[in-house]
């Protein structure tokens, strides 16, 4: 029998951006994520499935939202009787300048439709976090600071406003440290724009990536742009710590 998700109450996490958000970090298969029946994915084909890592041969592809979700539950933020639904809207190799994440573009529109679908499953469903990691494509296309700042600011503003979220916590992470340093001339304006959007937008945080290894550094291949699986897990922890600080500040107001 198909599960009736209209009977389930869910906290919803949006996970969007490009490949480091989609999950392109590899690691050995000897320490897999243990599925938790409280953590689900809304896939980009609008199906709902148990949250899990992808296994490819003797390696696993990580997902930083899983580390975030585990901490969310461990810290008692998921109320009894509720589920945690991760909206998997990220697509690798995409940006604003290639017409994928602008307000009129396909991936932004798809993300919004996915979130709308998740919210409409049950009137008690609620958005709790927006996890974003993107910018490498725009850096490769030589985006300047002003252009990237405007594009990201408007995406955050409009996505929040569309669902009456006002100040849904928005978190964005820095690039892989190795790739950022090797491509400083093109990554710096985009990184600075992302950082400043997080400074200037309400209830937003920029997550640092210092010390987190690339696939190349961990596995000895040529992939310097993607976090390895261990680094993705650490990145998810850092996203959550930043989120928890925002939640605690909000509770004190």
Secondary structure as UniProt FT lines:
FT   HELIX           5..7
FT   STRAND          9..17
FT   HELIX           19..22
FT   STRAND          26..28
FT   TURN            29..30
FT   TURN            37..38
FT   STRAND          39..42
FT   TURN            44..45
FT   STRAND          48..50
FT   STRAND          54..56
FT   TURN            57..58
FT   STRAND          59..61
FT   HELIX           64..74
FT   TURN            75..76
FT   TURN            80..81
FT   STRAND          82..88
FT   TURN            92..93
FT   TURN            96..99
FT   TURN            103..104
FT   HELIX           106..120
FT   TURN            123..124
FT   STRAND          126..133
FT   HELIX           136..140
FT   TURN            141..142
FT   HELIX           145..162
FT   TURN            163..164
FT   STRAND          170..173
FT   HELIX           177..182
FT   HELIX           184..200
FT   TURN            202..203
FT   STRAND          204..207
FT   TURN            210..211
FT   HELIX           215..219
FT   HELIX           229..252
//
